[in-house]
Amino acid sequence: MNLSGILVVSKPERTAEVVASLAGLQGIEVHQSDPASGRIIVVQEAADIHAELDAIKRIKVLPHVVMAEMVYHYIAEDEQVYEALPPELQAGGEACFVPKDLQD
C-alpha cells in the first residue's frame, strides 16, 4: 500500500467544485481545503506506485485544477522490487519533476 500527500490548487472560486470531484475519486480523501487560496490537501491510498501515479494524473486533469503535486510519499508494503525509478518518475516524466540536483 502506498500513501501520498498531494497539494491540489484550484481556482479559488471553484474550490468547492474541485473538492466534490476529488471526493468522488477512489482512494482519495480530502483532509483540508482553503477556499480563499484554492489550496486543497489530499491523502491518497494506492496499491502500488503505478496506481499512485495514475491517480495523480487523474487529479491533474480534473476541471478547474491549476496544479496537483505529490508532496509526501510513503510505501507501507510493496512486494515489487524496483531496480530503478519507474520511467514516470524519471526526469522529464509527465507525472512529476525531479530537480537536477536531486537526480543521481
C-alpha positions as CSV (number, residue, x, y, z in Angstrom):
1,M,0.0,0.0,0.0
2,N,1.3,3.4,-0.9
3,L,0.2,6.6,0.8
4,S,0.8,10.0,-0.6
5,G,0.1,13.6,0.4
6,I,-1.0,15.8,-2.5
7,L,-1.3,19.5,-2.7
8,V,-4.0,20.5,-5.2
9,V,-4.5,24.1,-6.2
10,S,-7.7,25.2,-7.8
11,K,-9.2,28.5,-8.9
12,P,-10.4,29.9,-5.6
13,E,-13.9,30.4,-6.9
14,R,-14.0,26.8,-7.9
15,T,-12.6,25.1,-4.8
16,A,-15.9,23.6,-3.7
17,E,-16.4,22.0,-7.1
18,V,-12.9,20.6,-7.1
19,V,-13.3,19.2,-3.6
20,A,-16.5,17.5,-4.7
21,S,-14.7,16.0,-7.7
22,L,-11.8,14.8,-5.6
23,A,-14.2,13.2,-3.1
24,G,-15.6,11.1,-5.9
25,L,-12.3,9.5,-6.8
26,Q,-11.5,6.1,-5.3
27,G,-8.7,6.1,-2.8
28,I,-8.8,9.8,-2.3
29,E,-9.6,11.6,1.0
30,V,-9.8,15.4,1.2
31,H,-8.4,16.5,4.5
32,Q,-8.5,20.3,4.3
33,S,-9.4,23.0,1.8
34,D,-8.9,26.8,1.8
35,P,-11.4,28.4,-0.5
36,A,-9.6,31.8,-0.2
37,S,-6.4,30.4,-1.7
38,G,-7.8,27.4,-3.6
39,R,-5.4,25.0,-1.8
40,I,-6.6,21.5,-1.0
41,I,-4.8,18.9,0.9
42,V,-5.5,15.3,-0.2
43,V,-4.3,11.9,1.0
44,Q,-4.3,9.1,-1.5
45,E,-4.1,5.4,-0.9
46,A,-3.0,3.2,-3.7
47,A,-2.0,-0.5,-4.2
48,D,1.4,0.3,-5.8
49,I,3.4,3.1,-7.3
50,H,1.8,2.8,-10.7
51,A,-1.7,3.1,-9.3
52,E,-0.5,6.1,-7.3
53,L,0.8,7.8,-10.4
54,D,-2.3,7.0,-12.4
55,A,-4.4,8.6,-9.7
56,I,-2.4,11.8,-9.5
57,K,-2.7,12.1,-13.3
58,R,-6.5,11.8,-12.9
59,I,-6.4,14.6,-10.3
60,K,-4.3,16.9,-12.6
61,V,-6.9,16.7,-15.4
62,L,-9.9,17.5,-13.3
63,P,-11.8,20.6,-14.3
64,H,-10.6,23.8,-12.5
65,V,-7.4,22.1,-11.1
66,V,-4.5,24.5,-11.6
67,M,-1.8,22.3,-10.1
68,A,-1.5,19.0,-8.3
69,E,1.8,17.7,-6.9
70,M,2.8,14.9,-4.6
71,V,4.5,16.4,-1.5
72,Y,4.7,13.3,0.6
73,H,5.1,9.6,-0.2
74,Y,5.1,6.5,2.0
75,I,5.4,2.9,0.9
76,A,3.9,0.7,3.6
77,E,4.0,-2.5,1.6
78,D,5.1,-3.0,-2.0
79,E,6.0,-6.5,-3.0
80,Q,7.7,-5.4,-6.2
81,V,11.4,-4.8,-6.1
82,Y,12.4,-1.7,-8.1
83,E,15.9,-1.7,-9.6
84,A,15.4,2.0,-10.7
85,L,12.8,4.7,-10.6
86,P,9.9,3.9,-12.8
87,P,10.1,5.8,-16.1
88,E,7.1,8.0,-15.0
89,L,9.3,9.4,-12.1
90,Q,12.5,9.9,-14.0
91,A,13.4,13.5,-15.1
92,G,11.2,14.6,-18.0
93,G,8.3,12.3,-17.0
94,E,4.9,13.8,-17.0
95,A,3.9,12.7,-13.5
96,C,6.4,14.8,-11.7
97,F,9.5,16.9,-12.0
98,V,12.8,15.9,-10.2
99,P,15.2,18.8,-9.9
100,K,18.7,18.1,-11.4
101,D,20.5,18.4,-8.1
102,L,18.3,15.5,-6.7
103,Q,19.0,13.2,-9.6
104,D,21.7,10.6,-9.5
